[in-house]
Amino acid sequence: MSNSPTFTFDEIEGYTGRAYAFAVFVTYAKHGARIIFGIIAAILLARKLDRLVRMFSCQRIEKFSKDQADQLMALLQPLHSQLIKLFPVNVQEREEMKKFPILGRIVTSIESDTEGIEDILEDIALLHDKEFQGLIAGAIKDVRMKRENLETVHN
């Protein structure tokens, strides 16, 4: 049994909404050359994203119903799309951004949590996918059979 806290669907929904709002603001500030507001919003965004990703690491995704999983997808997909817009596509430009003292940590944190959101989306998408569940069940069955065969050979 885990001592990790669990979070309600409403709490996850709230953090997702706030993170999305900060992501939109950072995008707006970036394009509007409002650098101070952008940095402040980016700091707040990094904190919200970190908390949101940690919520999912504590919450077992498989406990969500199909309806909740669909709602989470609908919440997280726009956030993920907005986060992707924050960074230059060019890796070299992104690496240059990371050289700035404060901005570097923020960019690294947001990039990492963007990948975390992407992983969560993949987990949710696969949660109720019957074909994927069949593949996993088949793989587990194959591993068990191979293990039993090895045990038989060694006995």
C-alpha positions as CSV (number, residue, x, y, z in Angstrom):
1,M,0.0,0.0,0.0
2,S,1.4,3.4,-0.9
3,N,1.6,6.4,1.4
4,S,1.4,8.7,-1.6
5,P,-1.5,11.2,-1.4
6,T,-4.3,10.9,-3.9
7,F,-6.1,13.7,-5.5
8,T,-9.6,14.2,-6.6
9,F,-10.6,14.7,-10.2
10,D,-11.6,18.3,-9.3
11,E,-8.2,19.0,-8.0
12,I,-6.5,17.6,-11.1
13,E,-9.0,19.6,-13.3
14,G,-8.2,22.8,-11.3
15,Y,-4.5,22.5,-11.7
16,T,-4.8,21.7,-15.3
17,G,-6.9,24.8,-15.9
18,R,-4.5,27.0,-14.0
19,A,-1.5,25.6,-15.8
20,Y,-3.2,26.2,-19.2
21,A,-3.9,29.8,-18.2
22,F,-0.3,30.4,-17.3
23,A,0.9,28.7,-20.6
24,V,-1.4,31.0,-22.6
25,F,-0.1,34.0,-20.7
26,V,3.6,33.0,-21.2
27,T,2.9,32.6,-25.0
28,Y,1.2,36.0,-25.0
29,A,4.0,37.7,-23.1
30,K,6.7,36.0,-25.3
31,H,5.1,37.3,-28.5
32,G,4.4,40.7,-27.0
33,A,7.9,41.3,-25.8
34,R,6.7,41.6,-22.2
35,I,9.7,39.8,-20.8
36,I,9.2,40.5,-17.1
37,F,5.6,39.3,-17.2
38,G,6.7,36.4,-19.2
39,I,9.3,35.3,-16.8
40,I,7.0,35.7,-13.8
41,A,4.3,33.7,-15.6
42,A,6.8,31.1,-16.7
43,I,7.9,30.6,-13.0
44,L,4.3,30.2,-12.0
45,L,3.7,27.8,-14.9
46,A,6.7,25.7,-14.0
47,R,5.3,25.4,-10.4
48,K,1.8,24.5,-11.6
49,L,3.1,21.9,-14.1
50,D,5.4,20.3,-11.5
51,R,2.5,20.0,-9.1
52,L,0.2,18.6,-11.9
53,V,2.7,16.0,-13.0
54,R,3.3,15.0,-9.4
55,M,-0.4,14.6,-8.9
56,F,-0.5,12.0,-11.7
57,S,2.5,10.2,-10.3
58,C,0.6,9.8,-7.0
59,Q,-2.7,9.0,-8.7
60,R,-3.2,5.7,-10.3
61,I,-4.5,6.5,-13.8
62,E,-6.2,3.1,-14.1
63,K,-8.6,4.1,-11.3
64,F,-10.2,6.6,-13.6
65,S,-13.5,5.6,-15.3
66,K,-13.7,5.8,-19.1
67,D,-15.7,9.1,-18.7
68,Q,-13.1,10.6,-16.4
69,A,-10.3,9.5,-18.7
70,D,-12.1,11.2,-21.7
71,Q,-12.5,14.3,-19.6
72,L,-8.8,14.3,-18.6
73,M,-7.8,13.9,-22.3
74,A,-10.0,16.9,-23.2
75,L,-8.3,18.9,-20.4
76,L,-4.7,17.9,-21.0
77,Q,-4.5,18.0,-24.8
78,P,-5.0,21.8,-25.1
79,L,-2.5,22.3,-22.3
80,H,0.0,20.1,-24.0
81,S,-0.5,21.9,-27.4
82,Q,-0.1,25.2,-25.7
83,L,3.1,24.1,-24.0
84,I,4.6,22.9,-27.2
85,K,4.1,26.4,-28.7
86,L,6.3,27.9,-25.9
87,F,9.6,26.7,-27.2
88,P,11.4,27.1,-30.5
89,V,11.4,24.0,-32.7
90,N,15.2,24.5,-33.2
91,V,17.0,22.6,-30.5
92,Q,20.0,24.9,-30.7
93,E,17.8,27.9,-30.0
94,R,16.3,26.1,-27.0
95,E,19.7,25.3,-25.7
96,E,20.6,29.0,-26.0
97,M,17.6,29.9,-23.9
98,K,18.8,27.5,-21.2
99,K,22.1,29.5,-20.8
100,F,20.3,32.4,-19.1
101,P,20.6,32.1,-15.3
102,I,16.9,32.1,-14.3
103,L,15.4,31.2,-17.6
104,G,17.5,28.1,-18.0
105,R,16.0,26.3,-15.0
106,I,12.5,27.4,-15.9
107,V,12.8,26.2,-19.5
108,T,14.3,22.8,-18.4
109,S,11.5,22.4,-15.8
110,I,8.7,23.2,-18.3
111,E,10.3,21.0,-21.0
112,S,10.5,18.1,-18.5
113,D,6.9,18.5,-17.3
114,T,5.7,18.9,-20.9
115,E,7.2,15.4,-21.5
116,G,5.4,14.3,-18.3
117,I,2.1,15.6,-19.6
118,E,2.8,13.7,-22.9
119,D,3.4,10.5,-21.0
120,I,0.2,11.0,-19.0
121,L,-1.8,11.5,-22.2
122,E,-0.3,8.3,-23.7
123,D,-1.2,6.4,-20.5
124,I,-4.8,7.7,-20.6
125,A,-5.1,6.9,-24.3
126,L,-4.0,3.3,-23.7
127,L,-6.1,2.9,-20.6
128,H,-9.3,1.8,-22.3
129,D,-7.8,0.6,-25.6
130,K,-9.0,-3.0,-26.0
131,E,-6.4,-3.8,-28.7
132,F,-3.6,-2.6,-26.5
133,Q,-4.9,-4.5,-23.5
134,G,-5.0,-7.6,-25.7
135,L,-1.4,-7.1,-26.8
136,I,-0.3,-6.7,-23.1
137,A,-2.3,-9.8,-22.0
138,G,-0.6,-11.8,-24.9
139,A,2.8,-10.5,-24.0
140,I,2.3,-11.5,-20.3
141,K,1.1,-14.9,-21.3
142,D,4.2,-15.4,-23.6
143,V,6.5,-14.3,-20.8
144,R,4.9,-16.7,-18.3
145,M,5.1,-19.6,-20.8
146,K,8.8,-18.9,-21.5
147,R,9.5,-18.7,-17.7
148,E,7.7,-22.0,-17.1
149,N,9.6,-23.6,-20.0
150,L,12.9,-22.4,-18.5
151,E,11.9,-23.7,-15.1
152,T,11.1,-27.1,-16.6
153,V,14.4,-27.2,-18.4
154,H,16.4,-26.3,-15.3
155,N,14.5,-28.8,-13.1
